[in-house]
Amino acid sequence: MDFQLPDGTTLSLPGGATGADAAAAIGPGLARAALAVKVDGEVRDLARPLAGGDGATPTLEVITERSGADALALIRHDTAHVLATAVMELYPGVKISIGPPIEDGFYYDFDFPDGTHLSDSDFERIEQRMREHIAAGEPFVREDIPAAQARQRFAAEHQDYKVQLIDDIVRDQYADSVSLYTNGPFTDLCRGPHGPATDRIKTFKLQSVAGAYWRGDANNKMLTRVYGTAFFSGKELDEHLERLEEARARDHRRLGPQLGLFMLSELAPGGPLWLPNGMVIWNELTALWREENAVRGYREVKTPILYDVELFKTSGHWEGFREHMYFTEVEGRTMGLKPMNCPAHIQLFKNERRSYRDLPIRFSEQGLVHRHEPGGTLHGLLRVRHITQDDAHIFCTEEQIPAEVNRCLDFGQAIYDHFGFEPRVELSTRPDKRIGSEEMWDRAETALIDALTQRHVEYRVAEGEGTFYGPKIDLHMTDSIGRSWQLGTVQLDYVMPERFALTYTGADNEEHRPVMIHRALMGSFERFIGILIEHYAGEFPLWLAPVQVTVLPIADRHVGYGSSVRELLANAGVRVELDERTESIARKIRDAELRKIPYMLVVGDRELETGQASLREHRGGDRGSVAVDDFAARVVEEARTRAHSE
């Protein structure tokens, strides 16, 4: 068998050779460092035989500690299994569920016997048992056995969740065998891959306990999820824990209520309730969105949220998205809450005859949609069921696609510049679950590639991550503490115009089919605000700050002058408050700092005499005396430019 190595050379191995054989053939040092191999993009255990390609020479890469995400995923998966090993030993009768690696670590879900409640205080005991298994260097041994035999084994052990998983594999994948992995006394149903042995885990930490419904369904039993992480060095672990601590301090679910932005209620799961301060931010973003849409030729529309399901059957949402939708009966008709705005905008396009001279037509809407997200996945503003999109749909000719796609990307950059975001571009291609012909998908993907090529922009390809009706370009950004977020999306759609039989009259006086571009740049107002809260740690730039200035009288006798200062600022268009409380000036300053108000104007005897105010900046301290009218003009201008914080 021949394999192409990363440096372009060819490695020849005998039939039946394993990943370990491949590493040894390259060099003894690599053999000692090897954790796994990657063959044509698939990570495989060192002990598994390598499969040769039928056509082109397969690529082969040996994974070591230096292999980045692939290596971390391996040892985190290993650590999840060691966690399950320790828990099963320490808590007899526990039932195990699943334990995958995730972006920053791993988790394992457990069903503890009645009366057993795990908490952070139990971690030291569990970690000590885990360290014993790691020090023992227990190998991870894979075994492929008939599914019926595996089912019988787990049923005898009363591991009901494993039995359900095997049944699912047999039913959904038509599989007659499954793979098991054993490390020490523990055997798990697992696809792998794993490292050679437990002692390749260098450092780890259990982090938190949470509830998680089995399969993410609120109708199922709540399991206990234990989160942890693992790294190859203590330094990497410490840096990661510092980042997590910073993320906790910025958590929008804590800062939002603390700053009076929004609240969450068990009576409205997935639907945040916006408080006055939060509506200031919402309305400022709406104003930005509305202004930028207007200058770019979009016409704002508004459409209902409830429709006869026939609309969604035509659009394909009934076929491809029904499990995420809400339905009700109205006067004998089955109606659905729209999960997306596109079918409604299609109705607007169909409302009148269209000519090629009318195209492109650009509809924009602050569109409210509803999607059923499982209760266990809801997360503050970041994962909601009540979603307000900064949505738009463009109807254009095929020839206009590159220009319109690039106009959307230019629009996105203009939005992100206000926040100092530098977007990264990702092209998402056809998913397994999709509608439309392969020829349509070929045309759509080629059109997006052509648009990106014309733009001379670097992008990565996310295979199979497109929507069910078309490929898309996603825009990602990195926040102030290094986390990546997906914000905007530009989706190209040949399918819906075909399903709704959309037409326009061309220059040849014949009927032609338009192309549809779906576009959202903030993604949704809810999620975008949640990201901004965490990005800024609640310290918003002036133009977004709910309260831009607070006036702080030193004593009761200064309240009258403070009121006149507040009035002057308010009349100039500044969002300003007057703190009339009978508290010390030190307390008032402290409270304003906690509320993260950008500017404070302190007024006392000297200010009353001079007609000025003493300026303090949030985190910046005293900035000296200012003339109130000059300061008001400065604040208004700073807010007008929508400058972002450095």
C-alpha positions, 0 to 999 in steps of 0.5 A: 500500500502506498500513502502520500505523506504531508511533505509530498513523499510516498510511504510504501507499507505491506498489506495489513500494516497499522498506523503504528507500523506507518509511524515506525517506518517513518522513524523511531522518534515519531513512533514514540510520539505518535497518538494516531494517524489521519488517513484521507482526513479520517483519524484512526487508532494506531492499532487499526489496519490502514485501508488503501485507496481504490484510486488516488494515493491516500494521504497519511499524517501521523498525529502527535502532541503538536498536531493541534486540534486533532491531538487535543480531541484525542486526549479529551476523548480518552479523558472522558472514558477515564472519567466514566471509568472512575465514576462507575467505580465510585458510584455503583449502579450508575448508568452511562450515556455518552462522553464526546470531546467538544471544542474546549474539552469533553463531557460525560452524561450519567444517570445516578441512582436515586439519592445520589447527587453529584456536585463540584465538591465530589471532583477531587475524589473523582480526579484522584481515581482518574489519576490512578488509571492514567498513571497505570497506562491502561491501553485503549483496545478496540473490538468490533463485535456483532451488534446483537452481542453488544446489546446483550452485554449492555442489557445484562449490565443494566446499561439502558442508554447503551442498549438504546444507542445500539438499537439506533445504530442498527435501525438508522445505519443498518449496521450489524456490528458495533465497536467497543473500546476497553481501558482498564476495567471499563468498556464503552460503546464507542466509534473512536478514535482513541490514543494508545493508552491512558498515560498519554493524558498529561493534565486534566481538570473537571470543571462543572456539573450541569443537567442535560436531557437524554438526547436533548429532549425535554420529554426525556430524563434529566441526566447529570453532565460532568464537564472537563478539559485536558491539555498536553501541559499545565501551562496550557491548562492554566491559560485555558482556565484563565480564559474561562474565568474571564468568560464567566465574568463576561457572561451575558446571562449575569451582566444582562440582568445586572445592567438592566438590559433583559430578563429571562423567565421560566414562563417564556423559555427561549423568549427574553424579556427586554428591559428599558436599557436593553431596548436602547441598545436594540433601537440603536442597532435597529437605527444602524441597520435601517440606515445602512439598508436604505443607502444600499437600495433595500426596501423595508417590509413587514410580514406576518408570523402565522401562515397556512402550512401549505406555504411551508409545504411549497417552500420545503420547510415542511419537508426539511425543517418541520421538527423545528417549527410550531403549529396550531389549528385556526378555524380548521386550518393547520397554521405554522409560525414561520421559522424563516422570513423567505417564504413571506418575501416570496409572496411579496415578489409574486404580488406583481409582474416583474421585469428584468429592469426591476431586478435586483429587488432587495427586501429587508425586514426586522423579521420575527421567526420562531424555531423550536430549540430543545430546552436543554440547548437554550442559552440566554440570548445566544440560543433562543426560540423567539428570533428577530433577524436582520433579514433581507432577500434579494431577487436577481438574475444569474448574471447579477449574483457575483455583484450582489453577493459582494455587495452583501459582503461589503455591507457586512464589513461596514456593519462590523467596522463599527465594532472593530470586528475582522470577519473570516469567510467560510463557504458551506456546501451541500448537506446530506439533508437537502432539497433541489436537484444536484444540477441546481446545487452545482450552479449555486456552489459555483456561483458563490465560488466565483463571487469569492474569487472575484473578491480575492478573499481567503476562505475555508470550505465547510463541507456539508454545512450549507442550508437544506435549500442552498450553499452559503457564505458565513462570516465569523469574528473573534471577540476580545477574549479570543472566542470565535462567533459566526455572525453573518450569512449570505445564502444562494438559493435556486430551489425556492424560486423553482418551487414557487415558480417565480418569474420575471420578463426578460429583455427577450420578452420571455419568462425567466427564473430569478435567483434568490439570495438570503442575507443576514449580517448580525444574524439575529438581534438577540444573539448579536446583543448577547455577543456584544455584551460579552465582547465588551464585558458590558462596557459598551461604546458611547453610541450603544451605552444605555446611559451615556452620562450621569450627573452626580451632585456632591450634596443636596444643595447642588441638585438644582444645578445638577438638574439644569446640567442634565436638562442641557445634555438631554436637550442636546440628545444625550442619554443622561441621568441625574443621581439625586440620592442622598449618598456620598459622592464616593458611593455615587461614583462607585455605583456609576462605575459598576453600571459601566456608564461612560461619563460622570459629571460631578457638580459641587460648589466650585462647579456651581460658581463657574457654571462648569462640571468636573468630568470623570471617565469610566475606568479613566478617572478625573479628566478635569473641568469642562464647559457643559455645552462643549461637553454635550457637543462632544458626546453627541458627535462621538455617538454620531460617528458610532466609533468602536472601543479599542 
